């Protein structure tokens, strides 16, 4: 009788252990507690506040550099100061504030250059506080004309470029590609979207694909899909990828569109045809054909009419 009781007890304990183990598994795989949604909201508030604080610090710093540059500029223009005085100013700041960085002789003259570049520009000067000092040094050091400076200031703010991406855009001559070589856009597109000329480019820099100088459209297509993130940065912030070799049917014939994107700013589908050779006028007719098919079969009723880039030539900048 005792043996039977012992067996029953062991069996009961084993069952309890199994249930406890099962209960543990269920708890670990259960959905998060309702409070965690509120906790997540708090974390998002912290992140937003941190971003605002960093922007405030940057704004204050840029305003300080502006004021220092303005003072140096006025003193030199009035012939009250010369280069030697700026040397003494840098040494004085270093002596009085030994832990303060960024006020070397070279940087003080950069602050003067910064002020003089934008002081008389009522359009661009209100924008400069939105960019970090490192971005301004790149723009001031590499721009050849005021229009180029304004171009990069506006694009860097709009696209939220990192320092590295801004340097890349200078290296690939974005200003020359967009402003000095306007894109060839279908008349139908420009009629529907006058702003398309400021969105599309005549050539896109895709040096990140590491393609040989001579390559086929298939190589370009495959490379862009492999490096889609980098290509989206090159296209611009509002472009969203929809599909590759997107199928279109017109009548009883099937076609494949190289790349299909959606542009949030234009609220429309954007067709992109990849070309590696010289632009040919018939490309525009083919593009218009694709746009009509997209409008007829793919476009949502809440979207504007489709747009497109007639010939994307790969600029293999090294």
PyMOL commands that set and color helices and strands:
alter all, ss='L'
color gray80, all
select helices_A, chain A and resi 2-29+35-77+83-96+105-118+125-130+133-142+146-159+163-171+174-180+187-192+194-198+207-209+217-226+228-235+282-297
alter helices_A, ss='H'
color red, helices_A
select strands_A, chain A and resi 203-205+239-250+253-263+268-275+307-315
alter strands_A, ss='S'
color yellow, strands_A
deselect
rebuild
show_as cartoon
